[in-house]
Amino acid sequence: CAQTIIDTFISSGEEKWVRPSGLVIQLPHGYEGQGPDHSSARLERFLQLCAEEENPTVGSKPHSTRWKTSVYPNTKADEQLALSNVNMHVLIPSTPAQYFHALRRQMILPFRKPLIIMTPKSLLHHKPCSSTLLDMGIGTAFEPVLDDPSVVKTPKRVVFCSGKLYYYLCRARKGLKCETEVSLIRIEQLCPFPFCSLEKTVRRYARMASSEAKIDFVWAQEEPKNMGAWSFVQPRLQAIELKLKDEGIEFSISYKGRPVSASPATGSFQLHGDEMKRIARDVLMK
């Protein structure tokens, strides 16, 4: 029932009837061993409904079409302009401050767009998932990409992820004693895709690599490979790869996570724990 309303009215109402909507939909999404019906909000379905060009051409001219982000966002201003050029915004905020800024931005934007927020339940009482008032004060705003707060001077692997998986990987990274080898980057906004912010982050890490020691770039997710954000982010990360390749910067992305599956998640808590440990080892260990 709800999916029909989302497909018919929310995602396409502005295109079909010129009726913009500022509706905010907050959905529980996070793999916590509670079975398929309590793990996935079907993130992939919402991303499929997003009308955004997956491989925009390089340039900084104004966007030429109503829904397609046909020009590669080279600047923060272009990235902000992309907010008005898509039909929906899809976010996975990982801190209270990011959640605050997402709702605040939704209210002060000069246009209306549906906002889809994926929120893992466990982060409500997870102590590391906290923010200070300074994080919500003057000069702060929603950040589509969050760099690793711990300084990794010579990383061997850079991991892109979203949501609660970041905190699980932080804990696993400490347990595996590879804090000095792995950087964890959070992509907080999936649509519109933060090309400019992510390219800046990739460029900084790619320059740390030497001819002898390459850096692995990995996309990690909890969902099976045929679900979640992978099919959405892969072509967009490849667009960044092509742009950097023209500048002589090597960057390629690989997938780490659950294999393809017909079910979003297992119904066994023990099996879930075993799968998460395997994902952590695959993601963090070269």
N, C-alpha and C positions, 0 to 999 in steps of 0.2 A: 504494500500500500504506500508506504513512505517513499520507496524508491521511484514509484510511478510519479508522485508529486514532484520529486526532485528532478527527474528526467524531463517531465513535461512543462513544468512551470518555473522552478527555481533556476536551473542551469541555462534555460533558453528563453525565459520570459522577456528579457530585454531585446533580444534579437527578433522574436516573433511579434511582440505586441508593443515594443518600446515602453515597457513597464519595468524600470529598474527596481531592485530589491536589496535592502541592506540586512537581510535576515542572517543571523549568526546561528550556525548549527554546531553544537559541541557533542562529539561522539567518543565514547570510551574505546580506546584502541591500544592494545598492548598485550604481549604474550606473557602470561603469568601462570600457565599450567592449569587453567580452569576450563579447558576444552574449546572446541572451535567456535561455539556460539558466544563465548565470553572472551574472545581474544582479538578478533578482527572486525573492524568497522568497514571493511572492504575499501580500503584506501585507494586501491587500483581503479575502482569504478568511478570514484569522484575525479581522479586524475584523467580518466578517459573522457570525461565530460568537459574538461578544460580546453577551451579553444585558444591554443597558443602554438605558434610555429616551433617545431622541435629543432630546426637547424636554420636559424635566421642568417641572412647575409650580413657580412661585415660592413659597418658604416655607422654614421651618427646622424643621418638625416631623420626628419620626423617620420613616424610610422605611417605607412601609405594606405593601410586598410583598417577597417574598423576592429576586427577581431584578431587578425594575425599579427603577431609581433615579428614583422618582416625584416626588421633591421636589428642587428646585433647590438644590445645595450652596452655601449662603451664607457658610459659614465654613470654616476649615481643618479643624475637627473634622468637619463634614459631609463634606468631601472625603476625610478618613481613613475615615469610616464607609462611604463608597462603595466602598472597597477590598474590604469584605466582602459587598457587595450585588451584585457582578458575578460571573460564572462564570470569567473569565480576566483576567489583567493583560497588556497589550501595551505594551512599551516600546521606544524607540529612543534609548538613551543615547549622548551625543556626546562624553563625556570619561571617562577612566579612573575618576575619582572617582564619577561618576554610576553607572558600571557596578558599582563596589564597593558603593555604597550600595543599589543595586537588589538585589544578591545578599544583602547583610546584612539588608535589610528583609524579604526573602523568608523568611529563617531565623527572625527574631524576631517576625513577626506571630503573633497568637494563633490563627490559623486557616490552613488550607491552600488555596491557589489555584494553578492552573497559571500559569506565568510564561513569556510569549513575548518573546524579546529579538531584535530585528533589529540585526545588527552588520556594518557595511561592512568588508571586508577591508583596504582601503587605509588606514583610520585606525590600523591596528596599527603602521604606520611613518611616520605623518604627524606631523611635529614640533609643529605648533600644537596638535595634539590631545594635550595633556598635563595632568597635575595634580600638585600638591604634596602632601606629607603633611598639611599644614594643611587641605587640602580634604577630608581624610578623618578629621580629628581631632574633638576634643570639640566639641559644639554644631553639627556638620554633619549633614546628612541628604539623602536623595534629593529633588531639586527637580523637580516635574512640568513646570515652565516655567522656562526660563532667559532672562533679559532680556539685552539687548545689553551686553556689558562695556564697550564704548566709549560715551562720553557724547555723544549727539546732541541738542543743545539745541533745535533747531527742525527736526525731520524733516518731509520732504514725503511720505514713504512708509514704512509699517511692514510688514515682511514676516514672515509666520509660515512656518516650515519645520521639517524634522526631519532628523536624521542627518547624513551627510557633505555634503549639499547646502549646509549652513551654511558650511562651510569653503571650498567653491568660490565661494560668493557673497561671502564676506569678501575673498577674493583678487580677484575680479572688481570688487568695489566700490572697492577701492584702485586697480585699473587704470583704471577709468572715472572716478576722482576724484570720487566722490559719497559719501565717508565722512560728510560733514556733512548729507546729505540723506536717508539711508536707515538705518533701524534694523532689525536682524535678530533675531527672537525665535525661540527653539527650543522646540518642544513635545516634551518628552522622554517623556511618558506619554500614550498615546492612549486607552487604556481601563484603568480608568475615566477619563472625560474630565475634565480639571482645570478645571471651570467657574469655581470661586472664584479660583484663581490667575490664570487667563487674563483673567477679567473685571477683576481689579485692574490687570493690565498694560494692557489696552485702555483702561480708564478714565483711567489716567495719561497715556497718549499722546493720547487724544481731547481732554483738557483743554488740551493744548498747541496745538491748532488754533484758528485765529481765523476770523472771519466771511469774511475775504478769502482766507485760505490754508487750504483743507481738507487733511486728511491722508488719503492713500490707504492702505487696508488690503488686503493681498494674501496669498493662500495660494500658496506655491510648492512644487513637488515635481518630482522627476526622472521619476517614472512617468507613463505616458499618463493622460489625464484620466479614463478609465473604469477605471483601476487605482489602486493606492496608497491613500492615506488620504483623498482629497478627498471621496468620497461619504459617508464616515463623519464627517468634521469639519464639512462644510458645514451640515447641519441643527443641529449643536450650536453652531456659531458664530452661526447665525441666532437661536438661543434667547437667546444673550447680547445680540445686536442688539435683540431685542424688549424685553428687560429694561432695557437702557440707554435705549431710545427712550422708555420710560415716565418716565424721569428727565430727558428733554430732551437726551440725549447722542447725537449722530449717529455711527453706526458701521455700515459695510457692508463685506462682503468680496468680492473678486473672485479668479478663478483665473488663475494664470500657470504654464505648464508645457507639456509635450508634448500635442498633440491626441489624440483618441481613436485607438486602434490595436488591431488584432487580436493583434499581437505585443508582448510586454513591452519589447523593445529591438531595435535594429538589430544586424546582425552585422558591420557595418563600423566599425572603430575611427575612421577619418577622419570618417565621417558622424556618429558619436557625438560627436566633438569639435565639429563644426559645430552640432549640436543643442544642446549645452551652452552654447556661446557665444550662441546665439539666446535660450535660456532666460534667461541672465544679463542680456542687454540688455533683454528684456521685463520681467523682474522689477525691475531696478534703475533703468531709465530711464523717466521719465514721458512 
